Amino acid sequence: MIIKSVCGYCGVGCGLEYDRKKLIGDISYPTNEGKLCSKGISELISIQSSTRLLRPLYRDSISVEYKTSNWDEAVTKIANKIKDSSKEKIGFYLSGQLLTEDYYVANKLGKGFIGTNNVDTNSRTCMSSAVVAYKKSIGADFVPLRMDDIFCSDLLILVGANTAEAHVVFHNQIKKAKKHGLKVVVIDPRCTDTAKSADLYLPIKAGGDIDFFNLISKRLIDEELYNKEFVNKHVNNFELLKNKFKRVAVTKMLKRTGLTKEQFEEFWQLYISSENIISAWTMGLNQSVQGVDKNLALINTHLLSGKIFKKGNGPLSLTGQPNAMGGREVGGLSTSLAVHLDFDAKSIKKVSKFWKTDNIDSNPGLTATQMLEADLDILIICHTDPVYHLPNRHKVERLIKKIALVVEINAYDNSETSKFAHIKLPAAPWGEKEGTQTNLDRSITKQEKLTRTSIDCKADWEIFQLIAKKLGFEKEFDYKHPKEIFLEYQEMTKLNKYMDIHNADYDKLSFKPFVWGQDINGFLTKDKKANLHFVENKLLSEKTNLEYQFVLLTGRTRDQWHSGTKTNLPQTLLKYKELDFVEINNEDAKELGIRTDDIVTVLSLRGQITTKAVVTNAINRKTLFIPISNREINYLTNDLLDKESFEPDYNHSAVKIYKQV
């Protein structure tokens, strides 16, 4: 019997079909039309991996070896520590790998009943800048278009996004749309595989994104090419933005982009001749000390041109994880309460009534990037690897050692964080559990259980349920099946009038995805108007100097998934592309005597790593690139955060490089 499901890797969310032991792409699924990337094809292999975590483990100290435990003993230790701690000292660190039902139960337990708002997700490190910008500009964390809009568009601007490696199947759809007339511009300090297939590649200087989009906005205004009718009817702050732009120097902004006047002019002619425009971006904009401002600068161009809430137009943020969107919908970020509601008195009252609790705190919680500095008593980490992925790793390791009880819930036992945990709980991975996820353009699909759950493993919602019941909340968390959780969550979405997720049919989701928000065709602010925001490049990132002359960029490789717990395995045969290297420009390499395959050391003020050099003309001068498949990458990165989104500045660390003798 064929079982339809959905991939659990990136935010594209491709449809799958499982027939006994064979996994193929679902030709009827609209997102991928039967196509899969190398990671998606490997999903079944990762279930059978030798790195699986299969039993609860416990140790009193990270200086000793783990011992096999059992569920009751482990959960009792966790519950007792929670009971003995103040709510301010309790943290939940969740992940876009979780299903919506898992997210819902964890969020309900933490915020609703334990009373801690320190419930955050690793989406903080990739998508929180986009979340804040969407809310400030259009009124809600809502992506106002879908991936298939590219087939109705004339121009796709990809900025800080390498779809050929990070969103492979969507990239294939882009190439298909190009055959029907879509033009593609790629803006990136590296001439990536994505850039090589573009109609126009702009080698922007790292950190020049705000200036680039401000140049577009200023020129739209100065040449009166903005959509006057749309702006007058639907947009706030136009005169303020216009007056601010009178005082900015075009020459200075262009210089900061690193582009020539001729390069920008070539782009501009393509831009103004395109009726329908989509701008898509991901970590290259978000992961910055000015990530929110970069998002706002991009969204400004759509508000001025009126190219939003029209088929084939709009700002399309690309999520990296399968359910980063679903986690945001549930309320998985510590800066929101639930179902896109915040911590205002009215929202707290509604959510308290729905959950039948009086324990909700009115203050936003600690973000994932703040928790380790908060002197927590207990930190529960679920399907993510903060020791690997948080910046300034030496500092992270020092801080996590201070937490009295670190709990890791994971399907695999080879994470970097496991070296610092006291309790490890075995979770069911993709294919051994059932539940829903929302891909990057609001499509809700069901992951199906394809094989039995390993004997001592549990779905994540069941693990949080065990903790809840041990804390005395038996009635409030008396779920027997993920469908019950989804139905409760659906009812909760009715608290937010624009979330129509309550119309989805759980039993049909694996066959027919439900796209929520299809009827939303205007802004979700109180006055139903969008907000323009004047932003400027404040040059807040770590600056290079005579000793540390290079800017370090980070990003994904095509065949690898994060730290490689699922993909960097001999049996997956996924190592088609190199996973551990540093790209350096030809001229820079020549000056330093570095050749391809030389072993080099890369250093920052925080640490150093050793890797292999790849000499290329496909990267800007004084710029290095190291993929995040190198598990040690964050020994180099700085821990500067955006002041609004609290997202790290992963792509602007000052480093130096030398060849090992």
ABEGO torsion letter per residue (X at the ends): XBBBBBBABBAAGBBBBBBGABBBBBAABAAAGGBBBAAAAAAAAAAABAABBABBBBBABAABBBBBBBAAAAAAAAAAAAAABBAAABBBBBBAABBAAAAAAAAAAAAAAAGBABBBBAAAAAAAAAAAAAAAAAGBBBBABBAAAAAABABBBBBGBBAAAABAAAAAAAAAAAAAGBBBBBBBABBBAAAAABABBBBBBBGAAAAAAAAAAAAAAAAGABBAAAAAAABBGAAAAAAAAAABBAAAAAAAAGBBAAAAAAAAAAAAABABBBBBBBAAAABBAAAAAAAAAAAAAAAAAGBBGBBGBEBBBBBABAAAAAAAAAGABAABABGGBBABAAAAAAAAAAAGBAABBABBBBBAAAAAAAGBABBBBBGBBAAAABBGAAAAAAAAAABABBBBBBABAABAAAAABABBBBBBBBGABBEBBBBAAGBBBBBBBABBBBAABBBAAAAAAAAAAAAGBAAAABBABAAAAAAAAAAAAAABAABAAAABBAAAAAABBBBBGAABABBABAAGBBBBBBBBBAGABBBBBAABABBBBBEBBAABBEAGAAABBAAAGABABBABBBBBBAAAAAAAGBBBGBBBBBBBAAEBBBBBBBBBAABBBGBBBBBAABAAAAAABBABBBAAAGBBBAAABBBBBBBBX
